[in-house]
Amino acid sequence: MSGRKKIKVLVIDDSLVFRETLSRGLADDTGIEVVGTAADVFEARDKIIEWEPDVLTLDVEMPKMDGIEFLRRLMPQYPLPTVMLSSVSGKVFDALQAGAVDFVTKPSVGSQCTMESMIAELKVKIKIASTANLSRWKTGGSVQHQANRSRIGWDPQMIAIGASTGGTEATLDILRQLPADMPGIVIVQHMPPVFTKMYADRLNVSCRLKVKEAETGDPVVPGWALIAPGDRHMVVRKKGAGYVVECFPGDKINGHCPAVDVLFESVAKEAGRKALGIILTGMGKDGAKGLLSMRNCGARTFGQDESSSVVYGMPKEAFQIGAVERQIPLNRMAKEIYSIING
């Protein structure tokens, strides 16, 4: 990374062994510089002021004050891109809601995750976090249109959503505003196994829609939202007068399983003009080509705009290739979905 500024990272963890292991592991990356470590959030507060890091790594479980409460207090005053470190727990969603950009799972006895694989994943997510837009709570923004196409007689039967970094909160923000009589919704959110079930359960208690982690054979019906399992691709299949989903293991597409492109391509093929496709915040290009296929088959297509995206990667790629009919700020997305579904 000659000539490029290193990403300054502050590691916050109450375990001395873990802090040292993380520091050594991250230091192997020529694009990252660990400027300091902290054993608790009060020490971290002082070191944030002293070292002015670009990114924090923060343990969820901390003495004196846990990482989630620290984030709730920090972000309104001093917003910093933060990657959480957590055991397998629903608390990561509280952390994301408090302002964390992403999370990685700590190794545990019997898990397939090793310290080496966790550090490798952490390096990637630190680099993504360093580019994150932390102004997503701001309101405003305008709807931007690409060339309009005629949609006379459009009969929406399905909504397909794809998201990655920042998408857990974006999807929650949208779904909790929608009424229970919306067309069936199918969702791919880049997330590890187990966490997708936790996420679906969390959405289910927060929304008027019914939400569940998808299983093969689940019908796509009004009032329900299905979330692809964290280690399975998900597609829709025509069955009689309706649709069902199929979930299956497979190679990573665009670096992901589940992949948004896999879902969107199936929606284009099976539902065609009877669908609405939405691509939300996330790094990379997953979903862009699939959304273009949907638009070419007559579907309506929305993309989250740059100002409200935590990472304007996936929506940007889709917009640049002509896949996005309308770019919409997150705080207006649910209203636009409702309006277009209801004609």
C-alpha positions as CSV (number, residue, x, y, z in Angstrom):
1,M,0.0,0.0,0.0
2,S,2.8,2.4,-0.9
3,G,1.7,6.0,-0.8
4,R,-1.6,5.1,0.8
5,K,-2.5,6.1,4.4
6,K,-2.8,3.2,6.8
7,I,-6.1,2.7,8.7
8,K,-5.5,3.6,12.3
9,V,-7.2,1.0,14.6
10,L,-7.9,1.1,18.3
11,V,-8.5,-2.4,19.8
12,I,-10.8,-2.5,22.8
13,D,-11.1,-5.8,24.7
14,D,-11.0,-6.7,28.4
15,S,-8.8,-9.7,27.8
16,L,-5.1,-9.0,27.7
17,V,-4.4,-12.2,25.7
18,F,-7.1,-11.3,23.1
19,R,-5.9,-7.7,22.8
20,E,-2.3,-8.8,22.1
21,T,-3.4,-11.6,19.7
22,L,-5.6,-9.1,17.7
23,S,-2.9,-6.5,17.7
24,R,-0.3,-8.9,16.3
25,G,-2.7,-10.4,13.8
26,L,-3.8,-7.0,12.5
27,A,-0.3,-5.7,12.3
28,D,0.5,-8.3,9.6
29,D,-1.6,-6.2,7.2
30,T,0.3,-3.4,5.6
31,G,-2.8,-1.3,5.3
32,I,-3.6,-1.4,9.0
33,E,-1.9,0.2,12.0
34,V,-2.9,-0.6,15.5
35,V,-2.3,2.7,17.3
36,G,-3.4,1.5,20.7
37,T,-5.4,-0.9,22.8
38,A,-7.7,-0.4,25.8
39,A,-9.0,-2.8,28.5
40,D,-12.3,-1.0,29.1
41,V,-14.4,1.8,27.6
42,F,-13.1,4.5,29.9
43,E,-9.5,3.8,28.9
44,A,-10.8,3.7,25.3
45,R,-12.4,7.1,25.6
46,D,-9.1,8.7,26.6
47,K,-7.2,6.9,23.8
48,I,-9.7,7.9,21.2
49,I,-9.0,11.5,22.0
50,E,-5.2,10.8,22.1
51,W,-4.8,8.7,19.0
52,E,-7.7,9.7,16.8
53,P,-8.3,6.2,15.3
54,D,-10.1,5.7,12.0
55,V,-11.8,2.5,13.2
56,L,-12.5,0.8,16.5
57,T,-12.7,-2.9,17.2
58,L,-14.9,-3.3,20.3
59,D,-15.9,-6.3,22.4
60,V,-19.6,-6.6,23.2
61,E,-19.0,-8.0,26.7
62,M,-16.9,-5.5,28.7
63,P,-16.4,-4.7,32.4
64,K,-17.7,-1.4,33.9
65,M,-19.8,-0.6,30.8
66,D,-20.5,-3.0,27.9
67,G,-19.6,-2.2,24.4
68,I,-23.2,-1.6,23.3
69,E,-23.8,1.1,25.9
70,F,-20.5,2.7,25.1
71,L,-21.5,2.9,21.5
72,R,-24.9,4.5,22.4
73,R,-23.0,7.2,24.2
74,L,-20.1,7.6,21.8
75,M,-21.8,7.8,18.4
76,P,-23.9,10.9,18.9
77,Q,-20.9,12.8,20.2
78,Y,-17.9,11.2,18.3
79,P,-19.1,8.9,15.5
80,L,-16.4,6.4,14.7
81,P,-16.6,3.3,12.4
82,T,-16.8,0.3,14.7
83,V,-16.5,-3.4,14.2
84,M,-17.9,-5.5,17.1
85,L,-16.4,-8.7,18.4
86,S,-19.0,-11.0,19.8
87,S,-19.8,-14.6,20.7
88,V,-22.9,-16.1,19.0
89,S,-25.5,-13.8,20.5
90,G,-28.4,-11.6,19.5
91,K,-26.6,-8.7,21.2
92,V,-24.8,-8.0,17.9
93,F,-28.1,-6.6,16.6
94,D,-28.3,-4.2,19.5
95,A,-24.7,-3.1,18.7
96,L,-25.6,-2.6,15.0
97,Q,-28.6,-0.6,16.1
98,A,-26.4,1.5,18.3
99,G,-24.2,2.4,15.4
100,A,-21.7,-0.4,14.7
101,V,-20.9,-0.9,11.1
102,D,-20.4,-4.7,11.3
103,F,-19.4,-7.6,13.5
104,V,-17.2,-10.7,13.6
105,T,-17.8,-13.8,15.7
106,K,-15.2,-14.8,18.3
107,P,-13.9,-18.4,18.1
108,S,-15.5,-20.8,20.6
109,V,-15.0,-24.4,21.6
110,G,-16.5,-26.6,18.9
111,S,-17.0,-23.9,16.3
112,Q,-15.5,-23.9,12.8
113,C,-14.2,-20.4,13.4
114,T,-10.5,-20.2,14.3
115,M,-8.5,-17.2,15.5
116,E,-6.8,-17.0,12.2
117,S,-10.0,-17.0,10.2
118,M,-11.6,-14.4,12.6
119,I,-8.6,-12.1,12.2
120,A,-8.7,-12.5,8.4
121,E,-12.4,-11.6,8.4
122,L,-11.8,-8.7,10.8
123,K,-9.1,-7.2,8.5
124,V,-11.6,-7.1,5.6
125,K,-14.4,-5.6,7.7
126,I,-12.0,-2.9,9.2
127,K,-11.2,-1.8,5.6
128,I,-14.9,-1.7,4.7
129,A,-15.7,0.2,8.0
130,S,-13.1,2.8,7.2
131,T,-15.1,3.9,4.2
132,A,-18.5,3.8,6.0
133,N,-20.9,6.7,6.0
134,L,-22.0,7.3,9.6
135,S,-24.6,10.0,8.8
136,R,-27.4,7.6,8.1
137,W,-29.6,9.0,10.9
138,K,-29.8,12.3,8.9
139,T,-33.0,12.9,7.1
140,G,-33.7,14.4,3.7
141,G,-32.4,13.4,0.2
142,S,-34.2,13.4,-3.1
143,V,-35.5,10.6,-5.3
144,Q,-33.3,10.2,-8.4
145,H,-34.7,8.6,-11.5
146,Q,-33.2,6.8,-14.4
147,A,-35.0,6.6,-17.7
148,N,-38.6,5.6,-17.0
149,R,-40.3,2.7,-18.6
150,S,-44.0,2.0,-19.0
151,R,-45.5,-0.1,-16.3
152,I,-49.1,-0.1,-17.4
153,G,-51.0,-3.0,-15.8
154,W,-48.2,-3.8,-13.4
155,D,-49.4,-6.5,-10.9
156,P,-46.9,-6.8,-8.0
157,Q,-46.8,-10.2,-6.4
158,M,-43.3,-10.2,-4.8
159,I,-40.7,-7.9,-3.3
160,A,-37.0,-9.0,-3.4
161,I,-34.4,-7.2,-1.2
162,G,-30.6,-7.6,-1.2
163,A,-28.3,-6.0,1.4
164,S,-24.9,-6.3,3.0
165,T,-22.9,-4.0,5.3
166,G,-25.4,-1.7,7.1
167,G,-28.3,-3.7,5.7
168,T,-29.6,-5.2,9.0
169,E,-30.8,-1.8,10.2
170,A,-31.8,-0.6,6.8
171,T,-34.1,-3.6,6.2
172,L,-35.5,-3.3,9.8
173,D,-36.2,0.4,9.1
174,I,-38.1,-0.5,6.0
175,L,-40.1,-3.6,7.1
176,R,-41.3,-2.1,10.4
177,Q,-43.0,0.7,8.4
178,L,-44.8,-1.6,6.0
179,P,-48.4,-2.9,6.6
180,A,-49.1,-6.6,7.1
181,D,-50.9,-7.0,3.7
182,M,-47.8,-6.4,1.5
183,P,-46.9,-8.9,-1.2
184,G,-44.5,-11.7,-0.1
185,I,-41.0,-10.5,0.6
186,V,-37.7,-12.5,0.0
187,I,-34.5,-11.1,1.5
188,V,-30.8,-11.9,1.2
189,Q,-28.7,-10.2,3.9
190,H,-25.0,-11.1,3.9
191,M,-24.7,-12.7,7.4
192,P,-23.2,-15.9,8.9
193,P,-25.3,-19.0,9.8
194,V,-27.2,-18.9,13.0
195,F,-27.3,-15.1,13.0
196,T,-29.9,-15.1,10.2
197,K,-32.3,-17.0,12.4
198,M,-31.7,-14.6,15.2
199,Y,-32.2,-11.7,12.9
200,A,-35.4,-13.1,11.4
201,D,-36.8,-13.6,15.0
202,R,-35.8,-10.1,15.9
203,L,-37.6,-8.6,12.9
204,N,-40.7,-10.8,13.6
205,V,-41.3,-9.1,16.9
206,S,-40.6,-5.7,15.5
207,C,-42.8,-5.7,12.4
208,R,-46.4,-6.1,11.5
209,L,-45.3,-8.6,8.8
210,K,-44.5,-12.2,9.8
211,V,-40.7,-12.8,9.4
212,K,-38.8,-16.1,9.4
213,E,-35.6,-17.7,8.2
214,A,-36.5,-19.4,5.0
215,E,-36.7,-23.1,4.5
216,T,-37.2,-25.0,1.2
217,G,-40.9,-25.1,0.3
218,D,-41.9,-22.0,2.2
219,P,-44.5,-20.1,0.1
220,V,-44.0,-16.5,-0.9
221,V,-47.3,-15.1,0.3
222,P,-48.7,-11.7,1.3
223,G,-47.8,-10.7,4.9
224,W,-44.7,-12.8,5.1
225,A,-41.0,-12.0,4.7
226,L,-38.4,-14.8,4.2
227,I,-34.7,-14.3,5.0
228,A,-32.2,-16.6,3.3
229,P,-30.2,-18.8,5.7
230,G,-26.6,-17.7,6.3
231,D,-25.0,-20.6,4.5
232,R,-27.6,-21.3,1.8
233,H,-28.4,-19.6,-1.5
234,M,-32.1,-18.9,-1.9
235,V,-34.2,-18.9,-5.1
236,V,-37.9,-18.6,-5.9
237,R,-39.7,-21.1,-8.0
238,K,-43.1,-20.9,-9.6
239,K,-45.5,-23.4,-8.2
240,G,-49.1,-23.5,-9.5
241,A,-50.5,-20.0,-9.2
242,G,-47.9,-18.9,-6.6
243,Y,-44.2,-19.2,-5.6
244,V,-42.1,-21.1,-3.2
245,V,-38.5,-20.7,-2.1
246,E,-35.7,-23.2,-2.4
247,C,-32.6,-23.0,-0.2
248,F,-29.4,-24.9,-1.0
249,P,-25.7,-24.9,-0.3
250,G,-23.4,-23.8,-3.0
251,D,-20.2,-22.0,-4.0
252,K,-19.8,-18.4,-3.0
253,I,-21.0,-16.0,-5.7
254,N,-19.4,-12.5,-5.6
255,G,-17.8,-13.7,-2.4
256,H,-21.1,-14.6,-0.7
257,C,-23.4,-17.4,0.1
258,P,-26.2,-16.5,0.2
259,A,-25.8,-14.2,-2.8
260,V,-28.2,-11.5,-3.8
261,D,-27.5,-12.1,-7.5
262,V,-28.7,-15.7,-7.1
263,L,-32.0,-14.6,-5.6
264,F,-32.5,-11.7,-8.1
265,E,-31.8,-13.8,-11.1
266,S,-34.4,-16.4,-10.0
267,V,-37.0,-13.6,-9.4
268,A,-36.3,-12.2,-12.9
269,K,-36.9,-15.7,-14.4
270,E,-39.9,-16.8,-12.4
271,A,-41.8,-13.6,-11.5
272,G,-40.6,-11.2,-14.3
273,R,-42.7,-8.0,-14.4
274,K,-44.7,-9.1,-11.3
275,A,-41.8,-8.2,-8.9
276,L,-40.2,-5.2,-7.2
277,G,-36.4,-5.4,-6.6
278,I,-34.6,-3.4,-4.0
279,I,-30.8,-3.2,-3.4
280,L,-29.6,-1.6,-0.2
281,T,-26.3,-0.6,1.4
282,G,-23.3,-2.9,1.1
283,M,-19.8,-3.3,-0.1
284,G,-19.1,-4.9,-3.5
285,K,-21.3,-5.6,-6.5
286,D,-23.5,-8.5,-5.5
287,G,-27.0,-8.0,-6.8
288,A,-26.2,-5.5,-9.5
289,K,-26.4,-7.9,-12.4
290,G,-29.4,-9.7,-10.9
291,L,-31.3,-6.5,-10.5
292,L,-30.5,-5.5,-14.1
293,S,-32.0,-8.9,-15.1
294,M,-35.1,-8.1,-13.1
295,R,-35.5,-4.6,-14.7
296,N,-35.0,-6.1,-18.2
297,C,-37.8,-8.6,-17.5
298,G,-40.1,-5.7,-16.6
299,A,-39.8,-5.6,-12.8
300,R,-39.7,-2.3,-10.9
301,T,-36.3,-1.6,-9.2
302,F,-35.2,0.7,-6.4
303,G,-31.7,1.4,-5.0
304,Q,-30.7,3.1,-1.7
305,D,-29.1,6.4,-2.4
306,E,-25.5,7.4,-1.5
307,S,-26.4,9.8,1.3
308,S,-28.2,7.2,3.4
309,S,-26.1,4.2,2.6
310,V,-23.5,3.0,5.2
311,V,-21.5,1.7,2.3
312,Y,-22.5,2.9,-1.2
313,G,-21.1,-0.1,-3.1
314,M,-23.8,-2.4,-4.2
315,P,-26.4,0.3,-4.9
316,K,-23.8,2.3,-6.8
317,E,-22.8,-0.7,-9.0
318,A,-26.4,-1.4,-9.7
319,F,-27.2,2.2,-10.6
320,Q,-24.2,2.6,-12.9
321,I,-25.2,-0.4,-15.0
322,G,-28.8,0.8,-15.4
323,A,-30.3,-1.7,-13.0
324,V,-31.9,0.9,-10.7
325,E,-35.0,2.7,-11.9
326,R,-35.1,5.0,-8.8
327,Q,-32.5,5.9,-6.1
328,I,-34.3,6.6,-2.8
329,P,-33.0,7.7,0.6
330,L,-33.7,5.1,3.3
331,N,-36.1,7.3,5.3
332,R,-38.4,7.4,2.2
333,M,-38.0,3.9,1.0
334,A,-40.9,2.3,2.8
335,K,-43.3,5.1,1.7
336,E,-42.1,4.7,-1.9
337,I,-42.6,0.9,-1.7
338,Y,-46.1,1.3,-0.3
339,S,-47.0,3.9,-3.0
340,I,-45.8,1.9,-5.9
341,I,-47.4,-1.4,-4.7
342,N,-50.7,0.4,-4.3
343,G,-50.5,2.1,-7.7
